[in-house]
Amino acid sequence: MRHIGLEFDPYLPWHRQVLAGVMAYASRHTEWKIMFPKLINFGPPSPINLMNGAEGLIAERVQNWAVEQGVPQVCISPHHTRGYRPLISTDFQEVGVQAAKHLHEAGYRRLALLPLTEQPHDPDRDRDSGFRRYADEQGLPCECLQPLPGTQERMLQVDEECLNAWRVYFAQSRAPLGLFARNLREAYALHYILLELGVKVPTEVGLIVGGEDPSTLNALKPSLSGIDRNDWSLGYEAAKTLHAMLQGKAYKPMQLVQPAGVIPRDSTRLKESADPFVEQVMEDMRRHLSHPQPLAEIAARFGVSAKTLERRVKEDLHITPGKLMMRLRMERARELLDQESLSISEISEACGFMESSQLSRAFKQHSGQSPREYRRRVSLSE
């Protein structure tokens, strides 16, 4: 039995997901004894003593004592690695891309984000890059918000000068605006500022964060949309890489884990359609999610041809009616999965799937995870 050390904070929501992924791999493929000093040590850190005997390590940042002692280690945060390999990291550029794409598809045609800090973390820089890249590719204006001079930290201080500057900015800004908070710290500050100023979310400003903490983001009013970074898979792949290192097998020195997708909530639920006709079609689709109907039947209820309905949906939302229907079904599935009283079978039926396996395939294709994995991650984060 090998002794494996985990050197990251299990009290952070994303680290709990990483831990679950590590333990899932270890239980299936190894006989590791896991040492987790931060669960038992509340005093000054003493990793050498607490990790005495560790034969491998998974850590948020490079542990110099492990380097000096030749202990194999896998890092899970690009901000703290200083070029060390192997590194297993979230693809933070893709987080930015998914945030911009979600705002775009939700109906926001102007995008914005805060300037980077003076010494930005690599993940924030990558989120920023992905968000801007999507906006450029789609020809969308992407504004760097700076309502008053100074650093990003100054713009998020909740004092009278800061609030007045934001008040002037939003009074002059043309709604609706899709705003991206790269991390939870930015998101909580912006959420408070918007509510304090009486800015209407999501009709005037839509807000999405490049991370996910269901217990907090669900509790905010309005609830805040986020990106599921797929931290469970990050932990699983980190454990898999360390296992290969310990066995002397080949491994990838650098891996980027793809985010699982957007968790849509109230903060980006803009009236999705600029076309009242398409808005009515969407409401009709929502009413019939448990029994999805052919496009021709939907069109007939509105007195138009299927071809006309498809053209107007594509012109307004830039997606086909079929993809729109699937998106609405997946949104309903996420809402129902948050309610632990409902079984997967019941949720499948409510979303118009004849079998649970059909929901599982569609949900995994849409979000990168199965319904059970999604529900487990939500429960772990609470």
C-alpha positions in Angstrom: 0.0 0.0 0.0 1.4 3.4 -1.1 1.1 6.5 1.0 -0.1 9.4 -1.0 -0.3 13.0 0.2 -2.9 15.6 -0.9 -1.8 19.2 -0.4 -4.7 21.5 -1.1 -7.5 23.0 0.9 -10.6 20.7 1.2 -12.7 23.4 2.6 -12.8 25.2 -0.8 -15.7 24.1 -3.0 -13.6 23.3 -6.1 -11.1 21.4 -4.0 -13.8 19.2 -2.6 -14.7 18.2 -6.2 -11.0 17.6 -6.9 -10.8 15.4 -3.8 -13.9 13.4 -4.9 -12.2 12.7 -8.3 -8.9 11.6 -6.7 -10.8 9.3 -4.3 -12.9 7.8 -7.2 -9.7 6.9 -9.1 -7.9 5.6 -6.1 -10.8 3.4 -5.0 -11.1 1.8 -8.5 -7.4 1.4 -9.5 -5.1 1.6 -6.5 -4.6 0.6 -2.8 -3.4 4.0 -1.7 -3.5 5.3 1.8 -4.4 9.0 1.5 -2.8 11.5 3.8 -4.6 14.9 4.0 -2.8 17.1 6.5 -5.1 20.2 6.0 -8.0 18.2 7.3 -6.3 17.7 10.7 -3.8 20.6 10.9 -5.2 24.0 11.9 -1.9 25.5 13.1 1.2 26.7 11.2 1.8 24.5 8.1 4.5 21.8 8.6 4.2 19.7 5.4 7.4 17.8 5.9 6.4 16.4 9.2 2.8 15.7 8.2 3.8 14.2 4.9 6.5 12.1 6.4 6.6 8.8 4.4 4.6 10.1 1.4 5.5 8.3 -1.8 3.5 10.6 -4.1 1.8 13.9 -3.9 -1.1 15.8 -5.6 -0.8 19.5 -4.8 -2.2 22.9 -5.7 1.3 24.4 -5.9 4.8 22.9 -6.2 6.1 21.6 -2.9 9.8 22.3 -2.6 10.3 19.6 0.0 8.9 17.0 -2.4 11.3 18.2 -5.2 14.3 18.0 -2.8 13.3 14.5 -1.6 12.5 13.2 -5.1 8.9 12.5 -4.3 6.7 12.4 -7.4 4.1 15.1 -7.5 1.3 16.3 -9.7 0.2 20.0 -9.6 -3.3 21.1 -10.3 -3.0 24.9 -10.5 -1.1 26.8 -13.3 -0.8 29.8 -11.0 1.6 28.2 -8.6 3.7 25.8 -10.8 6.5 28.0 -12.1 6.7 25.8 -15.1 6.7 22.5 -13.1 5.4 19.4 -14.9 3.3 17.4 -14.8 0.4 19.8 -14.6 -3.3 19.0 -14.8 -5.3 22.1 -15.2 -8.7 23.3 -16.2 -8.8 24.8 -19.7 -9.5 28.3 -18.5 -9.6 29.8 -22.0 -12.5 27.4 -22.8 -14.2 28.7 -19.6 -14.1 32.2 -21.0 -15.3 31.0 -24.4 -18.3 29.2 -22.8 -19.2 32.2 -20.8 -19.2 34.5 -23.8 -21.1 32.0 -25.9 -23.8 31.6 -23.2 -24.3 35.3 -22.9 -24.5 35.6 -26.7 -27.0 32.8 -27.0 -29.0 34.2 -24.1 -29.6 37.4 -26.2 -26.8 39.8 -25.1 -25.2 41.5 -28.1 -22.8 43.7 -26.0 -20.3 42.0 -23.8 -18.0 43.3 -21.0 -15.6 42.4 -18.3 -13.4 44.1 -15.7 -9.7 44.9 -16.4 -7.3 42.4 -15.2 -5.5 43.0 -11.9 -2.0 44.5 -12.0 -0.5 41.0 -11.5 -3.3 38.7 -12.8 -3.3 35.0 -12.1 -2.8 32.8 -15.1 -6.3 31.4 -14.9 -7.8 34.9 -14.9 -5.7 35.9 -17.9 -6.8 32.8 -19.8 -10.4 33.3 -19.0 -10.1 36.9 -20.3 -8.4 35.7 -23.5 -11.1 33.1 -24.2 -13.9 35.5 -23.6 -12.4 38.2 -25.9 -11.6 35.6 -28.6 -15.2 34.4 -28.8 -16.5 38.0 -28.9 -14.0 38.9 -31.8 -14.9 35.8 -33.8 -18.6 36.6 -33.5 -18.2 40.3 -34.2 -19.5 41.3 -30.8 -18.4 44.5 -29.1 -16.5 43.6 -25.9 -15.9 46.4 -23.5 -13.4 46.6 -20.6 -15.3 48.3 -17.8 -13.4 51.1 -16.0 -15.9 53.5 -14.5 -13.2 55.2 -12.4 -9.4 55.4 -12.5 -7.3 52.9 -10.6 -7.0 49.1 -10.2 -9.6 46.5 -10.4 -9.6 46.2 -6.6 -10.5 49.9 -6.4 -13.4 49.4 -8.7 -14.8 46.7 -6.5 -14.6 48.6 -3.3 -18.1 49.3 -2.0 -17.8 53.0 -0.9 -19.6 56.1 -2.0 -17.1 57.1 -4.6 -17.1 53.7 -6.2 -20.9 53.3 -6.2 -21.3 56.8 -7.7 -18.9 56.0 -10.5 -20.8 52.8 -11.3 -24.1 54.6 -11.1 -23.0 57.1 -13.7 -21.6 54.3 -15.9 -24.8 52.3 -15.9 -27.0 55.4 -16.4 -25.1 56.1 -19.7 -24.7 52.4 -20.7 -27.0 50.9 -23.4 -28.8 47.8 -22.1 -28.7 44.9 -22.2 -25.1 44.2 -21.3 -23.6 40.7 -20.8 -21.0 40.9 -18.0 -18.4 38.3 -17.2 -16.9 37.9 -13.7 -13.7 35.8 -14.1 -13.9 34.4 -10.6 -16.1 34.2 -7.6 -14.5 37.2 -5.8 -15.4 39.4 -8.8 -18.8 37.9 -9.1 -19.9 38.5 -5.5 -18.7 42.2 -5.6 -20.4 42.9 -8.9 -23.6 41.2 -7.8 -23.7 43.4 -4.7 -22.9 46.6 -6.7 -25.7 45.9 -9.2 -28.3 45.3 -6.5 -27.2 48.3 -4.5 -27.6 50.5 -7.5 -30.9 49.0 -8.5 -29.6 47.8 -11.9 -32.1 45.2 -13.2 -30.5 41.7 -13.5 -30.8 40.1 -16.1 -32.8 42.6 -18.2 -30.3 45.5 -18.0 -27.2 43.5 -17.1 -26.6 39.7 -17.4 -23.9 38.3 -15.1 -22.0 35.0 -15.3 -19.0 33.8 -13.4 -16.2 31.7 -14.6 -16.5 29.2 -11.8 -19.2 27.3 -9.8 -20.3 27.1 -6.2 -23.9 25.9 -6.2 -24.6 26.4 -2.5 -23.8 30.1 -2.8 -24.7 30.9 -6.4 -28.2 29.3 -5.9 -28.7 31.3 -2.7 -28.1 34.7 -4.3 -31.0 36.8 -5.4 -31.1 36.7 -8.4 -29.2 33.4 -8.5 -26.0 33.6 -10.5 -25.1 31.6 -13.6 -21.7 29.9 -13.5 -19.3 27.6 -15.4 -18.8 24.0 -14.1 -15.1 23.7 -14.4 -15.2 19.9 -14.2 -13.0 19.8 -11.1 -14.0 16.1 -10.4 -12.3 15.1 -13.7 -9.3 17.3 -12.7 -8.8 15.2 -9.6 -9.4 12.0 -11.4 -6.8 12.8 -14.1 -4.3 14.0 -11.5 -4.6 10.7 -9.6 -4.3 8.8 -12.9 -1.1 10.7 -13.8 0.4 10.2 -10.4 -0.4 6.5 -10.6 1.5 6.2 -13.9 4.5 8.1 -12.5 4.7 5.7 -9.5 4.5 2.7 -11.9 7.2 4.1 -14.1 4.8 4.4 -17.1 4.5 7.1 -19.6 2.3 10.1 -18.8 1.3 13.4 -20.3 3.3 16.3 -18.8 0.5 18.8 -19.5 -3.2 18.1 -19.6 -6.1 20.6 -20.0 -9.5 19.4 -18.6 -12.4 20.7 -20.5 -15.1 22.6 -18.4 -18.4 20.6 -18.1 -20.6 23.5 -19.3 -22.7 26.4 -18.2 -25.1 26.2 -15.2 -27.7 28.7 -16.2 -29.5 30.6 -13.5 -31.6 33.8 -13.1 -28.8 36.3 -13.7 -28.6 35.5 -17.4 -32.3 34.6 -18.1 -32.9 37.6 -20.3 -36.0 37.6 -22.4 -34.2 35.4 -24.9 -35.9 36.5 -28.0 -36.1 40.0 -29.6 -38.9 38.6 -31.8 -42.3 38.3 -29.9 -43.3 35.5 -32.2 -40.2 33.4 -31.3 -40.7 34.2 -27.6 -44.2 32.7 -27.9 -42.8 29.6 -29.6 -40.3 29.1 -26.8 -43.1 29.4 -24.2 -45.1 26.8 -26.2 -42.0 24.5 -26.3 -41.6 24.8 -22.5 -45.2 23.9 -21.9 -44.8 20.7 -23.9 -41.3 19.6 -22.7 -42.7 16.4 -21.3 -44.1 15.5 -24.7 -41.9 17.2 -27.4 -43.8 17.7 -30.6 -42.7 17.7 -34.2 -41.8 21.1 -35.7 -44.7 20.9 -38.1 -47.2 20.6 -35.2 -45.7 23.6 -33.4 -45.8 25.7 -36.6 -49.4 24.7 -37.3 -50.4 26.0 -33.8 -49.0 29.4 -34.9 -50.5 29.4 -38.3 -47.1 29.3 -40.2 -45.2 26.7 -42.1 -42.4 24.7 -40.5 -39.9 26.4 -42.9 -41.1 29.8 -41.8 -40.8 28.9 -38.1 -37.3 27.5 -38.6 -36.2 30.6 -40.5 -37.5 33.0 -37.8 -35.9 31.1 -34.9 -32.6 30.9 -36.7 -32.6 34.6 -37.6 -33.4 35.6 -34.0 -31.5 33.0 -31.8 -28.9 31.8 -34.3 -29.8 28.1 -33.6 -32.3 25.7 -35.1 -35.6 24.9 -33.5 -34.4 21.4 -32.7 -31.3 22.7 -30.9 -33.5 25.2 -29.1 -35.9 22.5 -27.9 -32.9 20.4 -26.6 -31.5 23.4 -24.8 -34.8 24.0 -23.0 -35.0 20.3 -22.1 -31.5 20.3 -20.7 -32.2 23.5 -18.7 -35.3 21.8 -17.2 -33.3 18.7 -16.4 -30.7 20.8 -14.5 -33.5 22.5 -12.5 -35.0 19.2 -11.6 -31.7 17.5 -10.7 -31.3 20.1 -8.1 -34.4 18.7 -6.4 -33.1 15.6 -4.7 -36.7 14.3 -4.2 -37.0 13.4 -7.9 -35.5 10.2 -9.3 -33.6 10.2 -12.6 -36.5 8.2 -14.1 -39.0 10.9 -13.1 -36.8 13.7 -14.5 -36.4 11.8 -17.8 -40.2 11.6 -18.1 -40.6 15.3 -17.2 -38.1 16.3 -19.9 -39.7 14.1 -22.6 -37.3 11.1 -22.7 -38.8 7.6 -22.9 -35.8 6.1 -21.1 -33.4 7.3 -18.4 -30.5 6.2 -20.7 -31.7 8.7 -23.4 -31.6 11.5 -20.9 -28.1 10.4 -19.7 -26.8 10.4 -23.3 -28.3 13.8 -24.1 -27.2 15.4 -20.8 -23.7 14.1 -21.1 -23.4 15.3 -24.7 -24.7 18.7 -23.6 -22.7 19.2 -20.3 -19.9 16.6 -20.3 -21.3 14.7 -17.3 -24.1 12.3 -16.6 -27.2 13.4 -14.6 -25.9 11.4 -11.6 -22.4 13.0 -11.8 -24.1 16.4 -12.0 -26.3 15.7 -8.9 -23.3 14.2 -7.0 -21.2 17.3 -7.7 -24.0 19.6 -6.6 -24.4 17.7 -3.3 -20.7 17.7 -2.7 -20.5 21.5 -3.0 -23.3 22.1 -0.6 
